[in-house]
């Protein structure tokens, strides 16, 4: 019974949150792309700083080890970025040569800018989702009602940051389905984490803080290296104010959901 509950809870939290994010990001809010980039940057930073890192530092793991993991994580995602840019550089060069000289369509530059963040997002997402699955499994093992609350809390706090993930992937490919499929597969790792957590709940407790820190390093990297540079443009005062407001809205959204989850 507990195992079935874990599978149901992790599927709802992992995949349900991705589809809900897609519904919002691709449907209702799709026309506000720049606003969504600001919201995504705020949500990713808040998820890292207000949710994942505090939870990691509440554990018994030493601060030195956790900060070292954070540093290694940031350097790892930088190198991953470099490897991907190097891999795609030749291909982009030929694509650029193939374009007419007058073709300065912003979508081409947009896609080039965003290509780099794709693997960092998917890797970080998978690690984070695995950690979420372990957390949900731990809650279900402790108490069925606690497991349900944990699943709902994970679903709620994942929606804003999955919207950010989808924005990054959507900008690197014109195919919405491909972006949705990739993030859905990363979300499905929640169930894998739940199953592993069910069998190894005691042994994995020691590693949870490190999962949380690696995931947070990926979100920090994507927000600071990929999203925020795109927002650093010369804009009018009202546009700048709007950009800042959406960034703060992303932070507020995750902070509110996290505090509500912790209140339970």
LOMILUM-507169 format. One line per 10 residues: number of its first residue (from 1); for each residue x, y, z of C-alpha. Coordinates in Angstrom, 2 decimals. Layout:
# residues N
NUM) X:Y:Z; ...
This chain:
# residues 264
1) 0.00:0.00:0.00; 2.81:2.43:0.92; 4.70:1.64:-2.30; 1.58:2.27:-4.45; 1.01:5.58:-2.60; 4.65:6.58:-3.23; 4.34:5.82:-6.97; 1.07:7.79:-7.24; 2.42:10.71:-5.19; 5.72:10.98:-7.09
11) 4.00:10.74:-10.52; 1.55:13.48:-9.55; 4.32:15.69:-8.16; 6.95:14.98:-10.85; 4.96:14.79:-14.09; 1.83:16.65:-12.96; 3.87:19.74:-12.10; 5.53:19.73:-15.57; 2.21:19.52:-17.43; 0.66:22.20:-15.24
21) 3.70:24.41:-15.91; 3.34:23.76:-19.67; -0.36:24.62:-19.53; 0.48:27.96:-17.93; 3.72:28.70:-19.79; 2.72:27.61:-23.31; -0.95:28.50:-23.05; -2.13:31.31:-20.83; 1.17:33.17:-20.53; 2.87:32.22:-23.80
31) 2.66:35.72:-25.30; 4.57:37.25:-22.39; 7.90:35.58:-23.18; 10.17:38.28:-21.71; 8.04:38.50:-18.57; 8.23:34.71:-18.24; 12.05:34.84:-18.48; 12.09:37.29:-15.55; 9.62:35.15:-13.60; 11.68:32.03:-14.35
41) 14.94:33.66:-13.20; 13.31:34.75:-9.95; 11.71:31.33:-9.41; 14.95:29.42:-10.03; 16.98:31.68:-7.72; 14.33:31.51:-5.00; 14.09:27.71:-5.31; 17.86:27.48:-4.80; 18.31:30.08:-2.04; 15.00:29.91:-0.14
51) 14.13:26.23:-0.44; 16.95:23.84:-1.39; 19.98:25.36:0.37; 18.24:26.03:3.72; 16.96:22.44:3.72; 20.46:21.13:2.96; 22.03:23.23:5.72; 19.45:22.03:8.27; 21.01:18.56:7.97; 23.96:17.10:9.84
61) 26.30:17.59:6.84; 29.16:20.03:7.44; 28.87:23.53:5.94; 32.36:23.19:4.41; 31.35:20.03:2.51; 28.09:21.59:1.30; 29.80:24.81:0.10; 32.44:22.71:-1.67; 29.64:20.71:-3.35; 28.00:24.00:-4.41
71) 31.28:25.28:-5.89; 31.97:21.98:-7.69; 28.38:22.01:-8.99; 28.72:25.54:-10.41; 32.06:24.72:-12.07; 30.59:21.45:-13.42; 27.64:23.24:-15.06; 30.00:25.88:-16.48; 32.13:23.11:-18.06; 28.97:21.35:-19.30
81) 27.97:24.65:-20.90; 31.40:24.99:-22.52; 31.29:21.43:-23.84; 27.88:21.99:-25.37; 28.86:25.32:-26.92; 31.99:23.70:-28.35; 29.94:20.78:-29.68; 27.35:23.05:-31.32; 29.76:25.80:-32.38; 30.65:24.29:-35.76
91) 27.01:23.54:-36.53; 25.90:27.09:-35.58; 28.72:28.55:-37.67; 27.45:26.79:-40.80; 23.84:27.67:-40.04; 24.85:31.33:-39.68; 26.72:31.26:-43.03; 23.66:29.69:-44.67; 21.42:32.60:-43.55; 21.02:35.59:-45.87
101) 23.03:38.65:-44.84; 19.85:40.65:-44.13; 18.38:37.93:-41.89; 18.78:39.37:-38.41; 15.71:37.69:-36.99; 15.89:37.85:-33.17; 14.75:34.24:-32.88; 18.08:33.03:-34.30; 20.12:34.93:-31.71; 17.63:33.93:-29.02
111) 18.00:30.22:-29.80; 21.80:30.51:-29.92; 21.89:32.21:-26.52; 19.67:29.64:-24.92; 21.17:26.47:-26.37; 23.82:26.42:-23.65; 21.46:26.19:-20.68; 19.62:23.07:-21.86; 21.80:20.36:-20.33; 22.37:22.27:-17.11
121) 18.59:22.59:-16.71; 17.88:18.91:-17.45; 20.72:17.61:-15.27; 19.80:19.85:-12.37; 16.14:19.05:-12.81; 16.78:15.29:-12.76; 18.94:15.52:-9.62; 16.36:17.77:-7.92; 13.48:15.47:-8.93; 15.34:12.42:-7.64
131) 15.82:14.22:-4.32; 12.13:15.19:-4.28; 11.20:11.54:-4.84; 13.33:10.45:-1.88; 11.74:13.17:0.28; 8.21:12.08:-0.73; 9.05:8.42:-0.06; 10.45:9.32:3.37; 7.24:11.22:4.19; 5.01:8.32:3.07
141) 7.06:5.82:5.07; 6.63:8.03:8.16; 2.91:8.70:7.69; 0.43:8.41:4.78; -1.08:11.87:5.34; 2.38:13.43:5.60; 3.23:11.79:2.25; 0.17:13.33:0.58; 1.06:16.79:1.96; 4.68:16.36:0.81
151) 3.52:15.36:-2.70; 1.24:18.40:-2.97; 3.97:20.69:-1.63; 6.49:19.36:-4.18; 3.91:19.69:-7.00; 3.18:23.31:-6.02; 6.78:24.47:-5.65; 7.90:22.66:-8.83; 5.37:24.45:-11.10; 7.07:27.88:-11.18
161) 10.54:26.46:-11.69; 9.38:23.96:-14.35; 7.95:26.99:-16.15; 11.50:28.36:-16.08; 12.93:25.08:-17.40; 10.40:24.99:-20.24; 11.23:28.60:-21.14; 14.94:27.74:-21.44; 14.29:24.62:-23.53; 11.56:26.25:-25.61
171) 13.99:28.98:-26.65; 16.63:26.44:-27.76; 14.21:24.53:-29.99; 11.16:25.54:-32.00; 9.54:22.25:-31.01; 7.29:22.64:-27.97; 6.66:18.88:-27.78; 10.39:18.10:-27.61; 10.85:20.63:-24.79; 7.85:19.22:-22.92
181) 9.03:15.62:-23.40; 12.54:16.38:-22.06; 11.26:18.13:-18.94; 8.58:15.42:-18.44; 11.31:12.73:-18.50; 13.29:14.74:-15.93; 10.09:15.01:-13.85; 9.59:11.24:-14.08; 12.91:10.82:-12.21; 10.85:11.82:-9.13
191) 9.25:8.35:-9.25; 12.68:6.71:-9.57; 13.76:8.67:-6.49; 10.59:7.53:-4.72; 11.25:3.85:-5.48; 14.92:4.06:-4.47; 13.91:6.04:-1.40; 11.38:3.38:-0.39; 14.04:0.65:-0.39; 16.96:2.70:0.91
201) 15.27:5.43:2.94; 17.64:5.13:5.90; 20.89:4.87:3.93; 20.03:7.75:1.56; 19.27:10.28:4.29; 22.97:11.18:4.51; 23.16:11.97:0.78; 20.01:14.11:0.56; 21.75:17.39:1.48; 24.23:16.87:-1.38
211) 21.41:16.17:-3.89; 19.76:19.41:-2.78; 22.99:21.44:-3.15; 23.82:20.04:-6.63; 20.28:20.83:-7.79; 20.50:24.35:-6.37; 23.86:24.96:-8.12; 22.23:24.12:-11.47; 19.34:26.52:-10.90; 21.69:29.30:-9.79
221) 23.88:28.75:-12.85; 20.99:28.76:-15.33; 19.41:31.87:-13.76; 22.66:33.85:-13.55; 24.49:32.66:-16.68; 21.60:32.09:-19.08; 18.42:33.95:-18.13; 19.55:37.17:-16.44; 22.08:38.10:-19.19; 19.15:38.12:-21.63
231) 17.34:40.58:-19.40; 20.37:42.93:-19.28; 19.20:45.10:-22.16; 18.73:48.85:-22.40; 15.01:49.30:-21.83; 12.65:52.17:-21.10; 11.88:52.94:-17.44; 8.40:51.26:-17.54; 9.84:48.14:-19.25; 12.64:47.93:-16.67
241) 10.14:48.31:-13.82; 8.01:45.55:-15.36; 11.05:43.28:-15.68; 12.01:43.80:-12.02; 8.39:43.26:-10.92; 8.22:39.91:-12.73; 11.59:38.85:-11.27; 10.32:39.68:-7.77; 7.04:37.90:-8.55; 9.00:34.71:-9.33
251) 10.86:34.99:-6.03; 7.64:35.75:-4.11; 5.79:32.83:-5.71; 8.35:30.21:-4.69; 8.92:31.78:-1.25; 5.18:31.81:-0.49; 4.66:28.22:-1.66; 7.73:27.02:0.31; 6.57:28.76:3.51; 3.08:27.27:3.13
261) 4.59:23.82:2.62; 6.79:24.20:5.70; 3.81:25.45:7.73; 2.31:21.99:7.31
